[in-house]
């Protein structure tokens, strides 16, 4: 399968976090394909709110959205044994790995050479940790992980302005049932 050099699969954790990354990647000359795979989100009603916001954003920004099937059990199996870890503990890197691994698999199946994630725009997430996970997966899959720190140059402020202008749903926790504690 021919690799599409100018395309990037952007894993989107939520619409707010993916707004500015979509804009920046387009400005960099990429054709952006947004991938919504977040089996960590709980409950299902919260997942639906975040998915609807992502749909609204992608329509407004004129980018393709791929919606993966929601099954929280995928997440629960992947983090089994880490349920009692605190937020930002040992469970979180597993959650990142699950979502980035599935993103890379999807990119490869679509013939897209590049992938990245909007998770890194959050000031609450560790850019170095996420980039390391992405690069390891890229090496395993013979893809290119774009380790762009979307927080730079006021990225978090910019993404929030876009989200506010589009009146996107704003969640108040990371997403998993364990982060609600």
C-alpha positions in Angstrom: 0.0 0.0 0.0 1.3 3.4 -0.9 2.1 5.6 2.1 0.5 9.1 2.0 3.2 11.5 2.9 1.1 14.6 3.3 -1.5 13.1 5.5 -1.5 12.8 9.3 -3.8 10.8 11.5 -4.5 12.9 14.6 -5.7 11.0 17.6 -8.2 13.3 19.3 -8.9 12.9 23.0 -11.6 15.6 22.9 -12.7 18.4 20.7 -11.2 21.2 22.8 -7.8 19.6 22.8 -7.8 18.8 19.1 -9.0 22.2 17.8 -5.7 24.0 17.6 -3.7 20.9 16.6 -6.0 20.5 13.6 -5.4 24.2 12.6 -1.6 24.0 13.1 -1.2 20.7 11.2 -3.2 22.1 8.3 -1.1 25.2 8.4 2.0 22.9 8.2 0.6 21.5 4.9 -0.9 18.3 6.2 -4.2 16.8 5.3 -5.6 16.0 8.7 -7.6 12.9 9.4 -9.0 13.0 13.0 -9.3 9.7 14.8 -11.6 9.4 17.8 -10.7 6.4 19.8 -11.2 6.8 23.6 -12.4 3.6 25.3 -11.2 5.1 28.6 -14.0 7.6 28.7 -16.7 6.9 31.3 -19.7 6.8 31.4 -21.0 6.1 27.9 -23.1 9.3 28.1 -19.9 11.3 28.6 -18.3 9.6 25.7 -21.2 10.6 23.5 -21.0 14.3 24.6 -17.3 14.3 23.7 -17.9 12.5 20.4 -20.6 15.0 19.4 -18.3 17.9 20.2 -15.6 16.3 18.0 -18.1 15.9 15.2 -19.1 19.6 15.4 -15.4 20.6 15.4 -14.4 18.4 12.4 -17.4 19.7 10.4 -16.5 23.3 11.2 -12.8 22.7 10.3 -13.6 20.6 7.3 -11.6 17.6 8.2 -12.4 13.9 8.0 -13.4 12.2 11.3 -13.0 8.5 11.9 -15.0 7.3 14.8 -13.9 4.1 16.4 -16.4 1.8 18.2 -16.7 2.6 21.9 -16.0 -0.3 24.2 -14.8 0.6 27.7 -13.8 -3.1 28.2 -10.8 -2.5 25.8 -9.5 0.1 28.3 -10.4 -1.9 31.4 -8.5 -5.0 30.1 -5.5 -2.9 29.2 -5.2 -1.3 32.6 -6.1 -4.3 34.7 -4.2 -4.3 37.9 -3.7 -0.5 37.8 -7.2 0.5 38.8 -6.0 1.9 42.2 -3.2 4.0 40.8 -3.6 7.8 41.3 -4.3 10.2 38.5 -0.9 10.7 36.6 0.3 7.4 38.0 1.2 4.1 36.3 -2.2 3.6 34.7 -2.1 6.8 32.6 0.9 5.7 30.4 -1.0 2.4 29.7 -4.0 4.4 28.6 -1.9 6.6 26.3 -0.2 3.5 24.8 -3.6 1.8 24.1 -4.9 4.8 22.3 -1.7 5.6 20.4 -1.2 1.9 19.4 -4.7 1.7 18.0 -4.1 5.1 16.2 -0.9 3.8 14.6 -2.7 0.6 13.5 -5.5 2.6 11.9 -3.0 5.0 10.2 -1.1 2.0 8.8 -4.4 0.4 7.5 -5.3 3.7 5.8 -1.8 4.0 4.3 -1.1 7.2 6.3 2.6 7.5 7.3 2.2 10.1 10.1 0.3 10.1 13.3 0.2 12.2 16.5 -2.2 13.0 19.3 -3.9 16.0 20.7 -3.4 14.8 24.3 -0.1 16.6 24.4 -1.8 20.0 24.3 -3.0 19.6 27.9 -0.9 21.3 30.5 -1.8 18.4 32.7 -0.1 15.8 30.4 3.6 15.0 30.1 4.8 15.8 26.6 8.1 13.8 27.0 6.3 10.7 28.2 3.7 10.8 25.4 6.3 11.5 22.8 8.4 8.6 24.0 5.3 6.3 23.8 4.5 7.6 20.3 8.0 7.2 19.0 8.3 3.6 20.3 5.0 2.7 18.6 6.2 4.4 15.4 9.4 2.4 15.5 7.3 -0.8 16.0 4.9 0.0 13.1 7.4 1.7 10.7 5.4 4.9 10.8 6.3 8.5 11.7 5.2 9.9 15.1 5.0 13.7 14.9 6.2 14.8 18.3 4.8 18.3 18.2 4.3 20.1 21.5 1.0 21.8 20.7 1.2 23.7 24.0 4.0 25.8 22.5 3.3 29.3 21.2 0.1 29.6 23.4 -1.4 26.5 21.8 -3.5 25.7 24.9 -4.9 29.3 24.9 -5.5 29.1 21.1 -7.4 25.8 21.4 -9.6 27.1 24.1 -10.4 30.2 22.1 -11.4 28.0 19.1 -13.5 25.8 21.4 -15.2 28.8 22.9 -16.0 30.3 19.5 -17.6 27.0 18.4 -19.3 26.6 21.8 -17.8 23.1 22.2 -18.7 20.8 25.1 -16.1 21.2 27.9 -15.5 18.2 30.2 -14.3 18.6 33.8 -12.2 15.4 34.2 -9.7 13.4 32.2 -12.2 10.8 31.2 -11.8 7.4 32.9 -13.9 6.1 35.7 -10.8 6.2 37.9 -10.0 9.9 37.3 -13.4 10.9 38.7 -12.2 10.0 42.2 
